[in-house]
Amino acid sequence: MNNVLITGGAGFIGSNFVRYLLRVEPDVCIVNLDALTYAGSLENLRALPDPSRHIFVHGDIRERALVDRLLRAHRVDTIVHFAAESHVDRSILGPGAFVQTNVVGTFTLLEAARDYWESADAPPVTKRFHHISTDEVYGSLRPADPPFSERTPYAPNSPYAASKAASDHLARAYAHTYGLPLTITNCSNNYGPYQFPEKLIPLMLLNALEGKPLPVYGDGLQVRDWLYVEDHCEAIWRVLRAGTPGETYNIGGDNQATNLEIVQTLCEILNACHPDSPHAPFAQLITHVPDRPGHDRRYAMDIRKIQTQLGWSPRHSLAKGLRKTVDWYLRNGAWLEAIRQRGDFRSWMAVNYVGREGVS
């Protein structure tokens, strides 16, 4: 890797990966392309490890001329594709944006990479297109089912999952048909610093600190495999360094817990941090709300392939990762306030969380 294009690098996982890559690869230069929709923010890119090796470009991955220009101007040899619409609730309310970004956007990147890397002026070094996907493409597991493996058939249940499944199929087809040097990773639920407060953990923290209800869908017994974002970044880096082109690798945290257990644990951590809060004990704020349509019951990931072939395993237990996450949000009130003051955040909360407050 010399010149890396990261799409969606101002979002949650993308910005964490920008920091990670600048830290572990001292010779890498990053071009960060992000449309700065509601979940992306330049606040996520403050105080980078070496900002001189990071160029931010505000733009849409569907803009083919822009993508072509960036690939050639910066002689990009590696593409790490994070950019995606990712919130299931929003995909239920408005699936069109998910098709546009996740399917059309991925197609545009694949076409641009293929054209450039096959051209006479393409970089002479090893090239790699890495596509980040989700465990939700596999559907839902019953309590006794084995975890998802790389051989599990796709069975997406939400518009979000279907759009990601479509983008995975496109990526795999370009590897097979055109020989594009491409790898795919499917990850479980990420959590950690810089996560937009639409997802379970940051929303619960934000609401708890303000004494608002902690909305839990249904009985709260939906099971997820929780992956600390820094562990995910390391896994992607391992795949970029040593993964086999054409292969898919599942990435999970090996930390299964129900949504209700996650919320209860967060309340316990906050009780210890703020015992004198007028809202303590925070568990009293937990409120069960009607379940959302088509809510998958359980996800779990079989990560033996990436463990055995690339030597990666998650470093964070759920207890350790949650504690680090809470500590980060408590220490970074300025970041949280900057996000909360954005007009797009306030309008998003008004549309999505008035009268139907639940997350997964």
C-alpha positions in Angstrom: 0.0 0.0 0.0 1.2 3.4 -1.0 -1.7 5.6 -2.0 -5.0 4.5 -0.5 -8.5 5.8 -1.4 -10.8 5.4 1.6 -14.5 6.0 0.9 -16.7 7.0 3.8 -13.7 7.9 5.8 -15.5 10.6 7.8 -18.0 8.1 9.2 -17.7 5.9 12.3 -15.7 2.9 11.1 -14.0 4.8 8.3 -12.6 7.5 10.5 -11.3 5.0 13.0 -9.6 3.1 10.1 -8.0 6.4 8.8 -6.5 6.9 12.3 -5.4 3.2 12.5 -3.8 3.2 9.0 -1.9 6.5 9.6 -0.6 5.0 12.8 0.6 1.6 11.6 1.7 2.5 8.0 4.1 5.4 8.2 4.6 5.6 4.4 0.9 5.5 3.3 -0.9 8.5 1.9 -4.7 8.6 2.3 -7.3 10.2 0.0 -10.5 10.3 2.0 -13.7 10.6 -0.1 -16.9 11.2 1.9 -20.2 12.9 1.0 -20.7 14.1 4.6 -24.3 12.9 4.9 -25.8 13.0 8.3 -23.6 10.3 9.8 -20.3 11.6 8.5 -18.5 14.5 10.0 -15.2 16.3 9.8 -15.3 16.3 13.6 -14.3 12.6 13.3 -11.1 13.6 11.6 -9.7 16.1 14.1 -6.2 15.5 15.6 -5.2 12.7 13.2 -1.9 11.0 13.9 -0.2 12.5 10.8 -2.6 14.9 9.0 0.1 15.7 6.3 -0.6 12.2 4.8 -4.3 12.7 4.7 -6.3 14.5 2.0 -10.1 15.0 2.5 -12.3 15.3 -0.6 -16.0 16.1 -0.2 -17.8 14.2 -2.8 -20.1 11.3 -3.7 -18.9 7.9 -4.7 -21.5 7.9 -7.5 -19.7 10.8 -9.2 -17.7 8.8 -11.8 -15.7 11.7 -13.1 -14.6 12.6 -9.6 -13.6 9.1 -8.7 -11.7 8.7 -12.0 -9.9 12.0 -11.3 -8.9 11.0 -7.8 -7.6 7.5 -8.8 -5.3 9.0 -11.5 -4.2 12.2 -9.7 -3.1 10.3 -6.6 -2.1 7.1 -8.4 -4.3 5.0 -6.1 -3.2 1.4 -5.6 -5.6 0.5 -2.8 -9.3 1.2 -2.4 -11.0 0.6 1.0 -14.7 0.9 0.5 -16.6 1.8 3.7 -19.1 4.3 2.2 -22.6 3.1 2.8 -26.0 3.9 4.2 -26.1 1.6 7.2 -29.0 2.1 9.6 -31.8 -0.5 9.3 -34.5 1.7 10.6 -33.7 4.4 8.0 -33.7 1.7 5.2 -37.3 0.7 6.2 -38.4 4.3 6.1 -36.6 5.2 2.9 -34.9 2.4 1.0 -34.1 4.4 -2.2 -31.0 6.0 -0.7 -29.7 2.6 0.2 -29.9 1.3 -3.3 -28.3 4.5 -4.6 -25.3 4.6 -2.3 -24.8 0.9 -1.5 -25.5 -0.6 -5.0 -25.0 2.2 -7.5 -22.1 3.7 -5.6 -20.3 0.4 -5.3 -20.8 -0.3 -9.0 -19.3 3.1 -9.8 -16.2 2.4 -7.8 -15.7 -1.0 -9.2 -16.0 0.3 -12.8 -13.6 3.2 -12.1 -11.0 0.9 -10.4 -11.2 -1.6 -13.3 -10.8 1.0 -16.0 -7.9 2.7 -14.2 -6.0 -0.4 -13.1 -6.2 -1.8 -16.6 -5.0 1.4 -18.3 -1.5 2.1 -19.4 -0.9 4.7 -16.7 -2.0 2.5 -13.8 0.3 2.1 -10.8 2.8 -0.7 -11.4 2.6 -2.0 -7.8 0.2 -4.6 -6.4 -3.4 -3.3 -6.3 -6.3 -4.2 -4.0 -10.0 -3.2 -3.8 -11.4 -4.1 -0.4 -15.1 -4.0 0.2 -16.5 -3.8 3.7 -19.9 -5.5 4.3 -22.0 -6.8 7.1 -23.3 -10.0 8.8 -26.8 -8.9 8.1 -26.6 -10.2 4.5 -26.8 -13.7 6.0 -30.2 -13.1 7.5 -31.2 -14.3 11.0 -30.2 -17.2 13.2 -32.3 -19.4 15.5 -31.0 -19.9 19.0 -29.4 -23.3 18.2 -28.1 -22.4 14.7 -24.4 -22.4 14.2 -22.8 -19.0 13.5 -22.6 -17.5 10.0 -19.6 -18.7 8.0 -18.3 -17.5 4.7 -20.3 -20.3 3.1 -23.6 -19.3 4.6 -26.2 -18.5 1.9 -27.3 -14.9 1.7 -30.8 -14.2 3.0 -31.1 -10.5 3.7 -34.2 -9.4 5.6 -34.2 -5.6 5.5 -33.7 -3.1 2.6 -30.3 -2.2 4.1 -29.2 -5.9 4.2 -30.5 -6.4 0.7 -28.6 -3.4 -0.7 -25.4 -4.7 1.0 -25.9 -8.2 -0.4 -26.3 -6.7 -3.8 -23.1 -4.8 -3.5 -21.3 -7.9 -2.2 -22.5 -9.8 -5.3 -21.3 -7.1 -7.6 -17.9 -7.1 -5.9 -17.5 -10.8 -6.1 -18.6 -10.8 -9.8 -15.9 -8.2 -10.7 -13.3 -10.4 -9.0 -14.4 -13.5 -10.9 -15.3 -12.0 -14.3 -12.6 -9.3 -14.6 -9.9 -10.5 -12.3 -10.2 -7.4 -10.1 -7.9 -8.0 -7.1 -10.6 -7.8 -4.5 -11.4 -8.9 -1.0 -14.6 -8.7 1.0 -15.1 -8.7 4.8 -18.4 -9.2 6.5 -18.4 -7.7 10.0 -20.7 -8.0 13.0 -22.1 -5.0 15.1 -19.3 -2.4 15.6 -19.1 -0.1 18.6 -16.6 2.4 19.9 -15.5 6.0 19.5 -17.0 8.4 16.9 -20.2 6.3 16.4 -23.2 8.5 15.3 -25.9 8.4 18.0 -28.4 6.5 15.9 -27.0 3.1 17.0 -27.7 1.4 20.2 -24.7 2.1 22.4 -24.2 5.9 21.7 -27.9 6.6 21.7 -28.3 4.9 25.1 -25.4 6.8 26.5 -26.7 10.1 25.1 -30.2 9.5 26.4 -29.1 8.2 29.8 -26.9 11.3 30.5 -29.9 13.5 29.7 -32.3 11.4 31.7 -34.3 10.4 28.7 -35.9 7.0 28.1 -33.7 4.2 27.0 -35.8 2.6 24.2 -35.4 -1.1 23.6 -37.2 -2.9 20.8 -39.6 -5.6 21.9 -38.3 -7.9 24.6 -34.7 -6.7 24.0 -33.5 -10.3 23.6 -32.2 -9.9 20.1 -28.6 -11.3 20.1 -25.7 -9.6 18.3 -22.0 -10.3 18.0 -20.3 -7.1 19.3 -17.0 -6.0 17.7 -14.9 -3.2 19.1 -14.1 -0.9 16.2 -10.3 -0.9 16.7 -10.3 -4.7 16.4 -12.2 -4.4 13.2 -9.7 -1.9 11.8 -6.8 -4.3 12.6 -8.7 -7.1 10.9 -9.1 -5.1 7.7 -5.5 -4.2 7.8 -4.6 -7.9 8.0 -6.7 -8.7 5.0 -5.2 -5.8 3.0 -1.7 -7.1 3.9 -2.1 -10.8 3.6 -5.7 -11.7 2.4 -6.1 -13.7 -0.8 -7.7 -11.8 -3.7 -11.1 -13.2 -4.4 -11.7 -14.3 -0.8 -14.3 -13.3 1.8 -13.4 -13.1 5.5 -15.9 -12.9 8.4 -15.0 -10.6 11.2 -16.7 -10.8 14.6 -16.0 -9.8 18.1 -16.7 -13.3 19.6 -18.9 -11.4 22.1 -22.6 -12.4 21.9 -25.0 -10.5 24.0 -28.6 -9.4 23.9 -29.5 -5.8 23.3 -31.1 -5.6 26.7 -27.8 -7.0 28.3 -25.9 -4.2 26.5 -28.2 -1.5 27.8 -28.1 -2.9 31.3 -24.3 -3.1 31.3 -24.1 0.5 30.1 -26.3 1.5 33.0 -24.1 -0.2 35.4 -21.0 1.5 34.1 -22.7 4.9 34.2 -23.9 4.2 37.8 -20.3 3.7 38.8 -19.1 6.8 36.9 -22.0 9.1 38.0 -23.4 7.7 41.3 -24.8 11.1 42.3 -26.6 11.7 39.0 -30.3 12.6 39.5 -31.0 10.0 36.8 -29.3 7.1 38.7 -29.8 4.2 38.8 -29.9 4.5 35.1 -31.7 1.2 34.5 -34.9 2.9 35.6 -34.8 4.7 32.3 -35.1 1.5 30.3 -38.3 1.5 28.2 -39.6 -1.3 26.0 -41.1 -0.1 22.8 -42.9 -2.0 19.9 -40.5 -4.1 17.8 -39.6 -2.9 14.4 -40.7 -4.8 11.2 -38.7 -7.9 10.3 -36.3 -7.5 13.2 -33.6 -10.3 12.9 -33.4 -12.3 16.1 -29.8 -13.4 16.3 -26.5 -12.8 14.5 -23.3 -14.7 15.3 -20.0 -15.0 13.3 -17.7 -17.9 12.7 -14.3 -16.2 12.5 -12.1 -19.3 12.3 -11.0 -18.5 8.7 -9.5 -15.1 9.5 -8.0 -16.5 12.7 -6.3 -19.5 11.1 -5.3 -18.0 7.7 -4.3 -14.4 8.8 -3.7 -14.8 12.6 -6.3 -12.2 13.6 -8.4 -12.4 16.7 -10.3 -9.7 18.6 -8.4 -8.1 21.4 -11.3 -6.6 23.3 -13.7 -8.5 25.5 -17.2 -7.0 25.6 -16.6 -5.7 29.2 -13.3 -4.0 28.2 -14.7 -2.6 25.0 -17.8 -1.1 26.6 -15.8 0.5 29.4 -13.4 2.1 26.9 -16.4 3.3 24.8 -18.2 4.9 27.8 -14.9 6.5 28.9 -14.3 7.9 25.4 -17.8 9.5 25.2 -17.5 10.9 28.7 -14.1 12.5 27.9 -15.2 13.8 24.5 -18.2 15.9 25.4 -17.1 18.5 22.8 -17.4 16.0 20.0 -20.8 14.9 21.2 -22.1 18.4 21.5 -20.8 19.3 18.0 -22.7 16.4 16.6 -25.9 17.2 18.6 -25.8 20.8 17.4 -25.8 19.9 13.8 -29.1 20.7 12.1 -29.1 17.3 10.2 -28.8 15.5 13.6 -31.7 17.3 15.2 -33.9 16.8 12.2 -32.9 13.1 12.0 -33.8 12.6 15.6 -37.1 14.4 15.1 -38.1 12.2 12.2 -36.9 8.9 13.6 -37.2 9.0 17.3 -40.3 10.9 18.1 -42.9 8.3 19.1 -41.0 5.3 17.9 -37.8 5.2 19.9 -36.0 1.9 19.3 -32.7 0.8 17.9 -30.7 -2.4 17.2 
